[in-house]
Amino acid sequence: MDLTRQGRVDDHTRPALLRTYATGANDAGSGFTTAYFHRPDEVVDEFETAGLPRPDLYGVEGPLWPLLAVTGGPESDGPLFAEVLRCATLFERDPEVIGASGHLLAAARRGADRAGG
């Protein structure tokens, strides 16, 4: 999504980006480092496979994160930044949208009742 915002998706780059989307494996030739992009369910599975408690999962930056670069950022006090922030807050735990966030944050506590803290 961010590469589209930057105007960096074209017939030459699209095949590699579609491979990254399908497999999660990013090739550094895309202009970003070698990386693996987890899907939300994979993060939860990795916690459980490692013997950790099931984590709470949060989307960081929200589904409108590519717009952050054009909002003027938090110091702008602009209405567009405020709406991007509201959107991020609204959808940070929504399982239907969380994968569209720029980053994922997983948090789990051992031995603590998650409902009661």
N, C-alpha and C positions, 0 to 999 in steps of 0.2 A: 504494500500500500504506500509506504513512504517513497519507494523508488518511482512509483507512478506519480506521486506528488512532485518529485524532483525532475520529472520528465526523462527518466532514464530507462524506461521500458520501451522497447521497439522490437522489430522482427529479429534482430540479432540477439538481444538479451532475454527475450521472452522464453525460449526453450529451457535455458538454465534455470530461470526463475520458476517455471512450472515444475521442473524436476525437484527443486528445493521444496516447493509446496507439497509435492506428492510424497517425498521421502523424509523431509525434515533436514537433510544434510545439505549444508551450504558450501559451495566451492568459493574459495577466496577470489576467484576470477570475477565474481559478481561485483567487486568493489568493496566488499565487507570481508571480514576475517573468515577462516574456516570455522564453522560452527554447526551445532545441531539445534534446530528449533523444535522444542517439545510442543506437543498438543496437550491441552489441559489434562486429559485422562491419563496420559503417559506419566505426568508428574506424580499424580496420585498413585498410580501403579508402582512407580519406583520407590516411593516412600514405603508402601506396604511390603514390597519385595525386600527392602532393607530392614524390615522388622520395626519400622517406625510407626507411630500412630497415624491414622488417616488424617491428612492435613486439611486445614481450611485453605482454599485457593482464592487468590485475589488477582484481578487484572490491574496492572499498574499502567497508568496513563490513559486507559480507556480506549474505546473503539475509534475515537476521533484523534488519536495521538498524532497522525501525520499533520494535522492542522496546528499543532503547537508551534511549529516553526513560523507560522504566519500570523500568530495571535499577538505577538509582542511580548509574550511570556508573562510571568506573574507580576513583574514590575510595571506592566503597562496599565493595569486597572481597566483594560478594555473590555467591552461587552462580549467579544468573541472568546477571549480567554476564559471569562466567567462561565460562559455556556459550555465550553469544552470541559472545564472542571466539574460543572454540574453533571454532565453526561458521564464522565469518568466515575464519579461518586455513585450515580444511579446504577451503573452496570458493573461495578467492580466485582460483584459476587454472582452475577447472572450467568448460569452455566451455558445458556444459549449464545452469549455474546463474548464471554471472557477470552476466548481465543483470538479475538480481534484486537486485544490490547497489545501495546508495544512490548510488555514484559509480563511475566507471571511471578507471583510471590506465593510460596507455600509455607505455611506455619503450622506446626503441630507441637503439642505439649504432652510429655509423658506423665502419666499418673494424675493428671488434672482433669476434672470434670469440665468438658468444653462448654457446657451450658452454664455452669456456675462459676467458671473461672478457675 
